[in-house]
């Protein structure tokens, strides 16, 4: 299989014919300065003759030349990078006229990028009319961020009306390198907490917790976050108003200033190329020295913040042109992270070189608890692989049988030791009611859960006993108790908050274990084979009623011989969706987003 991958920028074009299985390029094309003095060259050294100037003319000439290069080579599809998917797209999609229209509508969020992305799509569909085209979105990977990470502190009505929220970018790169890091560490990404630092002319950091993006430094636009080549990154929102009032700058001039004249270029005074800045800094240029210090200070600040958000970190990944190649920046970013357990190996960092044969290299000490990695990113390959999945229909599923939907009320799982303390040594739980999952029961015994703000009495214990204490509560319970409980899959209680439990024979202060349970579906291996899913895949749930509908994302699939087919949501979600006893769901194919398979489950009444 060969995929044609196109990345159309405001003044550039990158294209390649890629085998998604091994990443090999048949041919690549790079075109620069398309607006005024275009130049385009293939990977074999031949150039494209561009007689007419202008973005559209240059694009057509380049793509026609690429089509001629293909000759008799068959391609299976065309993948397009689209910068902003807005709320409309949270996964790669087959390009249709309707999809193209929706991409155009997102131009209000990315006026510099989406219009040229769309024009590239239109030209490519004209030149390759007999092939399916696919759109892969830079924002899609970050759609899994929780609401607290997506939301700005602005009036809700205003945000809803104009689509104002944090979207994040560089999603394909963050997704790709986190998966490569997991492969290097010989672990499942869904077991890891990774901080991914994409450092190039554009820079962003992402917190990837158990395979999902939970935070990222870029926001509604690529301007937020780190210091970049020409972008300011984080800024006091009062500064644009101040510049307008005091310097007489128009909105257009301020926008140009923050996006094109700031960042490393604005601080250093010598341009945005970090290599030039580092050389000048070494020769005593104070402005360039400050530029490097500000750049790495902001980066280190985000790394520390994201480690706090995830309650720890297993690996910190550096990628992009700077992250992969600058030993100085890696050193400055990692040198004071010992408090996290990240200890840099300076010798390994100084000789580190990435290549096609060695796309991952480690530069942490052997006794470092947190692994420091440099990973060669490959966004074109990521796009090609997303397209190949859609072409192969890798995410198609069987829609039968229907899946029962159940509401899971607050409850507690206890260890033998904790039960002994709460109810007396050797106490055995008494069965009040057997549950739908084989071997599990609601016990007669209850405990009082005490939080910083309030307490909840008569919280039911579920049996049998487990190896870890775990208190599962709803969002309403969370705020009532005053506990900030993360959404976790059952059993993953590390770095979660604790609470006090009171029983008739004593009390226990558990150090961790309070979670809001990740929505999940239990099924047997036979069920999973029938549906075409695997353990720990992630699906979407569309709950439809006669008068309203509600869609839940990020529903976890759990597979075990011990399970019976059933979907569990908590009390808050059940009430919001008006779930009734006997409601069932149907698993529907909706494509995939990277490592986490997403399908739709429609509730049937």
ZAPAFI-754376 format. One record per residue (C-alpha): residue number from 1; residue in one letter; x, y, z. Coordinates in Angstrom, 3 decimals. Layout:
// residues N
   num   residu         c1         c2         c3
   NUM        a          X          Y          Z
...
// end
This chain:
// residues 605
   num   residu         c1         c2         c3
     1        x      0.000      0.000      0.000
     2        x      1.202      3.517     -0.821
     3        x     -0.393      6.693      0.550
     4        x      0.114     10.159     -0.878
     5        x      0.438     12.524      2.095
     6        x      0.012     16.277      1.576
     7        x      0.785     19.057      4.052
     8        x     -0.153     22.402      2.534
     9        x      1.012     25.441      4.479
    10        x      0.512     29.158      4.000
    11        x      3.723     29.424      1.978
    12        x      4.946     25.849      1.653
    13        x      4.036     22.336      0.547
    14        x      5.383     19.032      1.799
    15        x      4.340     15.851      0.040
    16        x      5.443     12.219      0.111
    17        x      4.453      8.800     -1.163
    18        x      4.682      6.573      1.928
    19        x      4.349      2.893      2.680
    20        x      2.432      3.024      6.001
    21        x      3.744     -0.390      7.093
    22        x      7.452      0.444      7.127
    23        x      7.495      4.211      6.690
    24        x      9.595      4.092      3.520
    25        x      9.237      7.011      1.103
    26        x      9.012      6.321     -2.592
    27        x      9.444     10.034     -3.351
    28        x      9.163     13.290     -1.393
    29        x      8.588     16.871     -2.472
    30        x      9.352     20.072     -0.598
    31        x      8.244     23.466     -1.894
    32        x      8.994     26.791     -0.186
    33        x      8.191     30.484     -0.671
    34        x      5.066     29.725     -2.703
    35        x      3.695     33.270     -2.393
    36        x      6.511     35.171     -4.094
    37        x      9.621     33.265     -5.213
    38        x      8.627     29.592     -5.234
    39        x     11.175     26.799     -5.335
    40        x     10.316     23.088     -5.264
    41        x     12.575     20.039     -5.196
    42        x     12.040     16.282     -5.138
    43        x     13.995     13.935     -2.905
    44        x     15.830     12.598     -5.973
    45        x     17.304     16.072     -6.574
    46        x     15.105     17.070     -9.519
    47        x     13.301     20.389     -9.364
    48        x      9.841     21.515    -10.367
    49        x      9.734     24.231    -12.996
    50        x      7.470     26.954    -11.595
    51        x      6.883     29.562    -14.264
    52        x      3.969     31.356    -12.616
    53        x      3.969     32.836     -9.141
    54        x      1.165     32.678     -6.630
    55        x      0.090     30.106     -4.080
    56        x     -2.544     28.339     -6.193
    57        x     -0.424     28.186     -9.353
    58        x      2.534     26.826     -7.422
    59        x      0.385     24.187     -5.733
    60        x     -1.055     22.985     -9.037
    61        x      2.379     22.878    -10.665
    62        x      3.871     20.925     -7.764
    63        x      1.048     18.392     -7.589
    64        x      1.062     17.893    -11.372
    65        x      4.811     17.255    -11.247
    66        x      4.275     14.822     -8.398
    67        x      1.571     13.021    -10.380
    68        x      4.008     12.687    -13.303
    69        x      6.635     11.260    -10.937
    70        x      4.188      8.594     -9.820
    71        x      3.990      7.133    -13.296
    72        x      2.418      3.684    -13.078
    73        x      2.713      3.470     -9.294
    74        x     -0.666      2.856     -7.692
    75        x     -1.635      4.799     -4.601
    76        x     -4.344      3.614     -2.233
    77        x     -5.461      7.022     -1.050
    78        x     -4.517     10.649     -0.355
    79        x     -4.075     11.934      3.195
    80        x     -4.318     15.644      3.986
    81        x     -3.083     17.389      7.087
    82        x     -5.669     19.853      8.380
    83        x     -4.604     22.142     11.206
    84        x     -7.916     22.844     12.934
    85        x    -10.809     20.426     13.291
    86        x    -12.655     22.513     15.870
    87        x    -15.534     20.763     17.612
    88        x    -16.565     19.092     14.350
    89        x    -13.754     16.521     14.066
    90        x    -12.156     14.366     16.728
    91        x    -10.725     11.717     14.392
    92        x     -9.507     11.269     10.781
    93        x    -12.348     11.166      8.264
    94        x    -13.068     10.367      4.636
    95        x    -13.173     13.637      2.730
    96        x    -16.566     14.417      1.249
    97        x    -18.089     17.677      0.067
    98        x    -19.761     18.036      3.457
    99        x    -16.483     17.440      5.314
   100        x    -14.756     20.017      3.102
   101        x    -17.504     22.513      3.919
   102        x    -17.062     21.896      7.663
   103        x    -13.282     22.338      7.357
   104        x    -13.955     25.678      5.740
   105        x    -16.232     26.642      8.623
   106        x    -13.358     26.063     11.059
   107        x    -11.376     28.792      9.285
   108        x    -12.607     31.322     11.841
   109        x    -10.483     29.415     14.378
   110        x     -7.425     29.061     12.109
   111        x     -7.613     31.798      9.455
   112        x     -3.956     31.383      8.466
   113        x     -4.108     27.602      8.060
   114        x     -7.485     26.073      7.244
   115        x     -8.193     28.094      4.070
   116        x     -4.902     26.977      2.484
   117        x     -5.415     23.417      3.785
   118        x     -8.808     23.441      2.091
   119        x     -7.484     24.841     -1.197
   120        x     -4.855     22.123     -1.252
   121        x     -7.599     19.542     -0.711
   122        x     -9.650     20.973     -3.569
   123        x     -6.731     20.975     -5.995
   124        x     -5.681     17.443     -5.028
   125        x     -9.232     16.128     -5.433
   126        x     -9.293     17.655     -8.922
   127        x     -5.968     16.035     -9.895
   128        x     -6.637     12.683     -8.189
   129        x    -10.399     12.269     -8.702
   130        x    -10.356      8.465     -8.717
   131        x     -8.873      8.102     -5.237
   132        x    -10.368      8.476     -1.791
   133        x     -9.060     11.479      0.132
   134        x     -8.802     11.614      3.919
   135        x     -8.444     14.500      6.368
   136        x     -6.259     14.054      9.464
   137        x     -6.563     16.834     12.027
   138        x     -3.830     18.393     14.145
   139        x     -6.330     19.004     16.950
   140        x     -7.945     15.535     17.041
   141        x     -5.589     13.870     19.539
   142        x     -6.343     16.533     22.145
   143        x    -10.120     16.034     22.004
   144        x     -9.725     13.648     24.959
   145        x     -8.740     16.514     27.270
   146        x    -11.108     16.882     30.231
   147        x    -13.358     19.928     30.377
   148        x    -11.238     21.530     33.077
   149        x     -8.306     21.562     30.648
   150        x    -10.316     22.731     27.636
   151        x    -12.166     25.599     29.280
   152        x    -11.159     29.260     29.520
   153        x    -12.485     31.390     32.363
   154        x    -14.814     33.420     30.143
   155        x    -18.614     33.760     30.175
   156        x    -20.122     30.434     29.188
   157        x    -22.597     31.915     26.724
   158        x    -19.811     33.690     24.861
   159        x    -17.672     30.547     24.633
   160        x    -20.592     28.428     23.454
   161        x    -21.618     30.924     20.795
   162        x    -18.187     31.387     19.243
   163        x    -16.553     28.001     19.898
   164        x    -13.997     29.443     22.289
   165        x    -12.064     26.708     24.101
   166        x     -8.620     25.144     24.185
   167        x     -8.046     22.774     21.254
   168        x     -4.298     22.121     21.161
   169        x     -2.089     21.385     18.149
   170        x      0.825     19.183     17.053
   171        x     -1.497     16.306     17.952
   172        x     -0.119     13.955     15.300
   173        x      3.424     14.483     16.563
   174        x      2.557     14.076     20.258
   175        x      0.575     10.936     19.498
   176        x      3.306      9.439     17.308
   177        x      6.272     10.051     19.608
   178        x      4.431      8.911     22.740
   179        x      3.700      5.608     21.028
   180        x      7.328      5.294     19.891
   181        x      8.432      5.993     23.460
   182        x      6.150      3.247     24.775
   183        x      7.578      0.812     22.211
   184        x     11.101      1.705     23.332
   185        x     10.149      1.222     26.982
   186        x      8.520     -2.119     26.084
   187        x      5.267     -1.103     27.722
   188        x      1.712     -0.293     26.766
   189        x      1.195      3.451     26.349
   190        x     -2.025      3.021     28.328
   191        x      0.109      2.181     31.369
   192        x      2.319      5.259     31.094
   193        x      2.316      8.966     31.896
   194        x      4.291     10.796     29.229
   195        x      5.203     14.454     28.811
   196        x      5.865     15.121     25.136
   197        x      7.809     18.261     24.170
   198        x      7.494     19.167     20.475
   199        x     10.127     21.861     19.926
   200        x     10.626     23.459     16.541
   201        x      9.670     26.819     15.062
   202        x      6.298     26.013     16.657
   203        x      6.486     24.504     20.128
   204        x      4.057     22.722     22.416
   205        x      4.016     20.346     25.366
   206        x      1.412     17.644     25.966
   207        x      0.555     15.627     29.073
   208        x     -0.392     12.131     27.890
   209        x     -1.907     10.089     30.706
   210        x     -2.466      6.390     30.000
   211        x     -2.696      7.002     26.251
   212        x     -4.931     10.085     26.302
   213        x     -4.001     13.723     25.982
   214        x     -5.132     15.407     29.212
   215        x     -3.356     18.766     28.785
   216        x     -1.434     20.668     26.138
   217        x      0.195     24.081     26.031
   218        x     -1.341     25.456     22.820
   219        x     -4.919     26.607     23.149
   220        x     -7.625     27.924     20.851
   221        x     -4.852     28.980     18.467
   222        x     -1.177     27.964     18.166
   223        x     -0.184     31.223     19.883
   224        x     -0.657     30.057     23.483
   225        x      1.977     28.269     25.544
   226        x      5.727     28.005     25.052
   227        x      8.024     30.624     23.577
   228        x      8.382     29.741     19.876
   229        x     10.375     30.853     16.854
   230        x      8.292     33.945     16.133
   231        x      5.286     33.491     18.464
   232        x      5.170     35.015     21.921
   233        x      3.476     32.107     23.696
   234        x      1.771     32.890     27.011
   235        x      1.076     36.578     27.444
   236        x     -0.774     38.804     29.886
   237        x     -4.122     39.363     28.091
   238        x     -3.899     43.029     29.016
   239        x     -0.811     43.606     26.869
   240        x     -2.618     43.767     23.475
   241        x     -5.004     46.407     24.858
   242        x     -2.042     48.290     26.336
   243        x     -0.216     48.216     22.982
   244        x     -3.340     49.443     21.224
   245        x     -3.768     52.335     23.641
   246        x     -0.133     53.324     24.183
   247        x      1.581     52.416     20.904
   248        x     -1.404     52.984     18.626
   249        x     -1.148     49.506     17.110
   250        x     -4.175     48.146     15.252
   251        x     -5.576     44.668     15.899
   252        x     -3.936     43.459     12.689
   253        x     -0.570     44.916     13.709
   254        x     -0.804     43.341     17.168
   255        x     -1.690     39.979     15.654
   256        x      1.309     40.230     13.297
   257        x      3.550     41.274     16.182
   258        x      2.589     38.344     18.404
   259        x      2.664     35.711     15.653
   260        x      5.481     36.893     13.381
   261        x      7.831     39.206     15.302
   262        x      7.931     37.822     18.842
   263        x      9.260     34.652     20.448
   264        x     12.930     33.834     19.930
   265        x     13.116     36.290     17.031
   266        x     11.790     39.174     19.114
   267        x     13.928     38.389     22.157
   268        x     17.200     37.718     20.341
   269        x     17.105     40.323     17.604
   270        x     18.942     37.923     15.279
   271        x     16.036     35.864     13.946
   272        x     14.235     32.694     14.925
   273        x     16.895     30.078     14.086
   274        x     17.963     28.608     17.428
   275        x     21.339     27.536     16.046
   276        x     22.191     31.147     15.235
   277        x     20.903     32.278     18.623
   278        x     22.961     29.687     20.519
   279        x     26.113     30.614     18.615
   280        x     25.592     34.314     19.315
   281        x     24.855     33.535     22.977
   282        x     28.135     31.620     23.220
   283        x     29.922     34.682     21.833
   284        x     28.483     36.907     24.541
   285        x     25.312     38.328     22.966
   286        x     23.213     39.173     26.036
   287        x     19.918     39.314     24.138
   288        x     20.476     35.838     22.707
   289        x     21.457     34.529     26.133
   290        x     18.209     35.870     27.559
   291        x     16.235     34.350     24.667
   292        x     17.634     30.885     25.481
   293        x     16.952     31.362     29.185
   294        x     13.352     32.457     28.664
   295        x     12.734     29.630     26.188
   296        x     14.001     26.887     28.496
   297        x     12.510     28.446     31.654
   298        x      9.038     28.352     30.108
   299        x      9.599     24.793     28.889
   300        x     10.763     23.550     32.298
   301        x      7.812     25.290     33.958
   302        x      5.350     23.418     31.741
   303        x      7.083     20.086     32.351
   304        x      6.769     20.559     36.105
   305        x      3.143     21.636     35.813
   306        x      2.191     18.640     33.696
   307        x      3.909     16.228     36.057
   308        x      1.753     17.725     38.832
   309        x     -1.417     17.395     36.739
   310        x     -0.796     13.676     36.125
   311        x      0.466     13.005     39.653
   312        x      3.845     11.964     38.293
   313        x      5.516     11.091     35.014
   314        x      7.191      8.002     33.589
   315        x      8.895      9.497     30.534
   316        x      9.716     12.961     29.186
   317        x     10.081     13.021     25.402
   318        x     11.846     15.664     23.310
   319        x     11.025     15.875     19.607
   320        x     10.826     18.322     16.693
   321        x     13.785     20.057     15.077
   322        x     15.040     21.533     18.357
   323        x     14.082     18.676     20.639
   324        x     15.759     16.101     18.419
   325        x     18.931     18.027     17.629
   326        x     19.773     20.543     20.352
   327        x     21.744     19.021     23.223
   328        x     21.913     22.469     24.836
   329        x     18.129     22.854     25.044
   330        x     17.662     19.283     26.281
   331        x     20.293     19.930     28.939
   332        x     18.769     23.200     30.064
   333        x     15.258     21.744     30.151
   334        x     16.223     18.580     32.051
   335        x     19.002     19.717     34.363
   336        x     16.763     20.693     37.296
   337        x     14.176     17.911     37.137
   338        x     15.839     15.716     39.772
   339        x     12.939     16.384     42.134
   340        x     10.738     14.444     39.681
   341        x     13.204     11.577     39.549
   342        x     14.414     12.627     36.085
   343        x     18.225     12.579     36.135
   344        x     20.025     13.533     32.950
   345        x     23.019     11.608     31.623
   346        x     25.093     14.468     30.251
   347        x     27.424     12.222     28.262
   348        x     24.545     10.429     26.563
   349        x     22.852     13.757     25.831
   350        x     25.953     15.290     24.282
   351        x     26.533     12.444     21.793
   352        x     22.880     11.735     21.049
   353        x     22.029     11.481     17.347
   354        x     18.765     10.256     15.911
   355        x     18.383      8.581     12.535
   356        x     15.965      6.441     10.552
   357        x     17.683      3.395     12.032
   358        x     17.684      4.842     15.560
   359        x     14.532      6.969     15.943
   360        x     14.609      6.811     19.772
   361        x     17.523      7.513     22.110
   362        x     17.659      7.723     25.905
   363        x     19.714     10.260     27.823
   364        x     18.768      9.577     31.438
   365        x     20.868      7.874     34.086
   366        x     20.262      4.201     34.877
   367        x     18.909      5.048     38.328
   368        x     16.554      7.737     36.943
   369        x     12.935      6.915     37.820
   370        x     11.757      9.058     34.900
   371        x     13.149      8.197     31.481
   372        x     14.448     11.061     29.335
   373        x     14.061     10.310     25.628
   374        x     14.647     12.006     22.300
   375        x     12.304     10.676     19.600
   376        x     12.364     11.409     15.887
   377        x      8.851     12.499     14.960
   378        x      7.199     11.565     11.684
   379        x      3.862     13.294     11.198
   380        x      3.659     12.229      7.547
   381        x      3.906      8.569      8.544
   382        x      1.278      9.145     11.240
   383        x     -1.083     10.537      8.592
   384        x     -0.355      7.642      6.237
   385        x     -1.093      5.092      8.955
   386        x     -4.361      6.776      9.896
   387        x     -5.379      6.664      6.246
   388        x     -4.401      3.012      5.878
   389        x     -6.588      2.115      8.864
   390        x     -9.566      3.758      7.232
   391        x     -8.838      2.146      3.880
   392        x     -8.564     -1.282      5.522
   393        x    -11.694     -0.561      7.578
   394        x     -9.730     -1.716     10.606
   395        x    -12.318     -0.353     13.008
   396        x    -15.444     -1.961     11.604
   397        x    -17.433     -3.810     14.226
   398        x    -20.369     -6.158     14.523
   399        x    -23.424     -4.333     15.863
   400        x    -24.937     -7.339     17.632
   401        x    -25.709     -8.368     20.280
   402        x    -27.196     -5.421     22.113
   403        x    -25.401     -4.359     25.298
   404        x    -27.269     -3.821     28.584
   405        x    -26.637     -0.417     30.176
   406        x    -26.433     -0.180     33.979
   407        x    -25.961      2.649     36.471
   408        x    -23.175      2.115     38.974
   409        x    -23.857      3.885     42.286
   410        x    -21.072      5.022     44.627
   411        x    -19.351      2.072     46.280
   412        x    -16.153      0.836     47.921
   413        x    -13.740     -2.036     47.311
   414        x    -11.626     -2.981     50.346
   415        x     -8.542     -5.002     51.157
   416        x     -8.523     -7.655     53.867
   417        x     -6.459     -5.390     56.122
   418        x     -8.793     -2.401     55.803
   419        x    -11.921     -4.501     56.375
   420        x    -10.352     -5.943     59.545
   421        x     -9.763     -2.429     60.867
   422        x    -13.253     -1.186     60.008
   423        x    -15.253     -4.262     61.055
   424        x    -12.973     -6.297     63.256
   425        x    -10.335     -8.908     62.523
   426        x    -11.534    -11.847     60.446
   427        x    -14.875    -10.259     59.557
   428        x    -16.497    -11.763     56.449
   429        x    -18.707     -9.723     54.148
   430        x    -22.357    -10.767     54.026
   431        x    -24.067    -10.924     50.647
   432        x    -26.940     -8.464     50.342
   433        x    -27.423     -8.833     46.581
   434        x    -25.542    -10.638     43.831
   435        x    -24.562     -8.322     40.980
   436        x    -24.727     -8.901     37.252
   437        x    -20.967     -9.459     37.020
   438        x    -20.178    -13.086     37.973
   439        x    -18.906    -13.534     41.533
   440        x    -19.476     -9.909     42.545
   441        x    -21.971     -8.792     45.163
   442        x    -23.210     -5.826     47.136
   443        x    -22.510     -6.490     50.811
   444        x    -24.687     -5.769     53.813
   445        x    -21.803     -3.757     55.254
   446        x    -21.414     -0.014     54.657
   447        x    -18.911      2.631     55.742
   448        x    -18.800      6.395     56.129
   449        x    -16.569      8.254     53.664
   450        x    -15.108     11.482     55.078
   451        x    -13.705     14.194     52.848
   452        x    -12.233     17.639     53.571
   453        x    -15.662     19.287     53.272
   454        x    -18.381     16.743     54.117
   455        x    -18.977     13.059     54.714
   456        x    -21.236     10.478     53.068
   457        x    -22.708      7.765     55.263
   458        x    -23.775      4.218     54.388
   459        x    -21.597      3.784     51.306
   460        x    -21.958      0.159     50.228
   461        x    -18.996     -2.229     50.196
   462        x    -18.772     -4.518     47.166
   463        x    -17.293     -7.970     47.366
   464        x    -15.164     -9.934     47.042
   465        x    -12.167     -8.288     48.699
   466        x     -9.459     -6.814     46.507
   467        x     -5.724     -6.145     46.625
   468        x     -6.214     -2.341     46.724
   469        x     -8.668     -0.065     48.505
   470        x    -10.805      1.865     46.027
   471        x    -13.626      4.375     46.568
   472        x    -15.692      5.048     43.419
   473        x    -17.768      8.233     43.518
   474        x    -19.628     10.505     41.115
   475        x    -18.804     14.115     40.235
   476        x    -21.573     15.289     42.552
   477        x    -20.057     13.253     45.393
   478        x    -16.641     14.643     44.550
   479        x    -17.719     18.238     45.080
   480        x    -19.808     17.373     48.128
   481        x    -16.863     15.650     49.801
   482        x    -14.384     18.297     48.641
   483        x    -12.120     15.757     46.919
   484        x    -10.531     16.252     43.496
   485        x    -10.949     12.693     42.178
   486        x     -9.486     11.884     38.742
   487        x    -11.257      9.750     36.151
   488        x     -9.482      6.398     36.240
   489        x    -10.058      2.826     35.191
   490        x    -10.686      0.478     38.091
   491        x     -7.490     -0.594     39.837
   492        x     -5.355      2.384     38.735
   493        x     -5.302      4.250     42.032
   494        x     -1.679      5.418     42.099
   495        x     -1.352      9.155     42.772
   496        x     -5.067      9.561     43.463
   497        x     -6.430     11.315     46.576
   498        x     -7.225      9.471     49.776
   499        x     -9.905      9.925     52.407
   500        x    -11.004      8.713     55.819
   501        x    -13.227      5.614     56.140
   502        x    -15.218      4.977     59.318
   503        x    -16.676      1.597     60.250
   504        x    -18.267      0.186     63.410
   505        x    -14.955     -1.153     64.751
   506        x    -12.554      1.632     63.738
   507        x    -11.404      4.073     61.091
   508        x     -8.746      4.121     58.369
   509        x     -7.065      6.965     56.510
   510        x     -6.328      5.574     53.055
   511        x     -3.535      7.406     51.243
   512        x     -5.034      6.995     47.781
   513        x     -7.871      5.221     46.021
   514        x    -10.660      7.794     45.507
   515        x    -11.626      7.898     41.821
   516        x    -14.445      8.744     39.462
   517        x    -14.722      5.504     37.538
   518        x    -13.993      5.648     33.833
   519        x    -17.159      4.716     31.930
   520        x    -16.664      1.147     30.823
   521        x    -18.136     -1.888     29.133
   522        x    -17.496     -5.386     30.527
   523        x    -17.337     -8.238     28.045
   524        x    -15.887    -11.710     27.604
   525        x    -13.158    -12.536     25.063
   526        x    -15.869    -14.128     22.944
   527        x    -17.876    -10.876     23.031
   528        x    -14.790     -8.870     22.119
   529        x    -14.098    -11.132     19.149
   530        x    -17.718    -10.820     18.047
   531        x    -17.657     -7.022     18.248
   532        x    -14.147     -6.638     16.833
   533        x    -12.690     -4.815     19.850
   534        x     -9.843     -5.475     22.281
   535        x     -9.279     -5.005     25.980
   536        x     -8.817     -1.304     26.857
   537        x    -10.055      0.009     23.529
   538        x    -12.041      3.218     23.960
   539        x    -15.484      3.786     22.470
   540        x    -18.129      6.503     22.227
   541        x    -21.643      6.213     23.585
   542        x    -24.556      7.994     21.960
   543        x    -27.574      7.858     24.246
   544        x    -30.730      8.606     22.276
   545        x    -34.191      9.251     23.642
   546        x    -37.450     10.369     22.125
   547        x    -36.872     14.052     22.893
   548        x    -33.129     14.396     23.489
   549        x    -29.812     12.736     22.849
   550        x    -26.489     12.783     24.657
   551        x    -23.098     11.502     23.550
   552        x    -20.500     10.150     25.988
   553        x    -16.906      9.877     24.790
   554        x    -14.067      7.787     26.164
   555        x    -15.883      4.654     27.265
   556        x    -13.397      1.936     28.177
   557        x    -13.672     -1.666     26.997
   558        x    -12.677     -4.264     29.622
   559        x    -12.327     -7.876     28.568
   560        x    -12.148    -10.888     30.903
   561        x    -13.460    -14.424     31.163
   562        x    -14.984    -13.322     34.481
   563        x    -17.190    -10.613     32.966
   564        x    -20.743    -10.541     31.665
   565        x    -21.670     -8.174     28.835
   566        x    -22.741     -4.846     30.351
   567        x    -21.962     -1.142     30.173
   568        x    -21.540      0.863     33.400
   569        x    -21.994      4.600     33.850
   570        x    -22.212      6.484     37.129
   571        x    -25.288      7.984     38.772
   572        x    -24.779     11.527     37.453
   573        x    -24.430     10.354     33.871
   574        x    -27.340      7.965     34.176
   575        x    -29.584     10.758     35.430
   576        x    -28.387     13.156     32.717
   577        x    -29.054     10.578     30.006
   578        x    -32.342      9.494     31.577
   579        x    -31.237      5.858     31.478
   580        x    -34.048      3.473     32.333
   581        x    -33.905     -0.167     33.503
   582        x    -33.689     -2.424     30.460
   583        x    -31.978      0.109     28.163
   584        x    -29.518     -1.503     25.791
   585        x    -26.873     -0.298     23.378
   586        x    -25.649     -1.135     19.887
   587        x    -21.956     -0.864     19.010
   588        x    -21.487      1.257     15.882
   589        x    -18.318      1.942     13.888
   590        x    -17.155      5.573     13.922
   591        x    -13.484      5.257     12.988
   592        x    -10.499      5.682     15.257
   593        x     -8.197      8.231     16.805
   594        x     -4.679      6.910     17.042
   595        x     -4.002      4.350     19.729
   596        x     -7.478      4.600     21.214
   597        x    -10.190      3.012     19.114
   598        x    -13.397      5.016     19.134
   599        x    -16.731      3.513     18.224
   600        x    -20.268      4.586     18.905
   601        x    -22.767      2.858     21.144
   602        x    -26.368      3.904     20.553
   603        x    -28.748      3.206     23.405
   604        x    -31.973      1.539     22.319
   605        x    -35.253      1.845     24.180
// end
